[in-house]
Amino acid sequence: MRTLSFVRGVAIIVATACVVTLPSGASANKIAENLAKIEARGLSGISQTKLSGMSAAPSTFIRASAGSGEAIFSRTWLASQPQARGSSEFQCLAEALYFEARGETVKGQFAVAEVIRNRVKSSRFPNSYCGVINQGTGKKHQCQFSYTCDGKPEVVAEPAAFARVAKVARATIDGQSPDITNGATFYHTTAVRPSWSRKFTNTARFGVHLFYSRGARTASN
């Protein structure tokens, strides 16, 4: 790039000299021809490979794919992903994962995210991530996610943990993660046993979370 800039710089200097010294009736086309010849002579000494490198457009960054099998459920995979960003839907899911599952394994975090995604896809629940997460908020005993009605402000005190779950949220919304909960639309921690857990089918367990569907595995559960 320096070589090309230098050649063009010389051409500009010569062009300026031509404009100053040519008589007032000189043809502008003559000046253009002189400039073209000067630049052509300068570029003739540069290899085609170098010219291509100087003029090529910068390559576009492509985010790594999820891979296959269990690879996506590791901190190594998460670390390889770029910083996660997105719309309000992404923000709602990332926040829910932070407050509900930041202490879980990566696979456990994906499982919680999957439950929320399954609800979004189900006709039984709101059809957006924010709608699902905030369903029942402000109504006594009707909050679907405890952190939305515990009376505490939602403060992210662990930025590194939030950055990790944000990548889980991004991968979930983008459809990069395989299904691992067998259609679950409910979960709870092993520290409690809500009454509804006896009515639904236990489909999976990851870490300290148990996952359930309303019955046999179906796409709409």
Buried (B, 14 or more C-beta within 10 A) or exposed (E): EEBBEEBBEBBEEBBEEBEEEBEEEEEEEEBEEBBEEBBEEBEEEEEEEEEEEEEEEEEEEEEEEBEEEEEBBBEEBBEEBEEBEBEEBBBBBBBBBBBBBBEBBBBBBBBBBBBBBBBBBBEEBBEBBBBBBBBEEEEEEEBBBEBBBEEEEEEEEEEEBBBBBBBBBBBBBEEBBEBBBBBBBBBBBEEEEEEEBEEBBBBBBBBBBBBBBBEEEEEEB
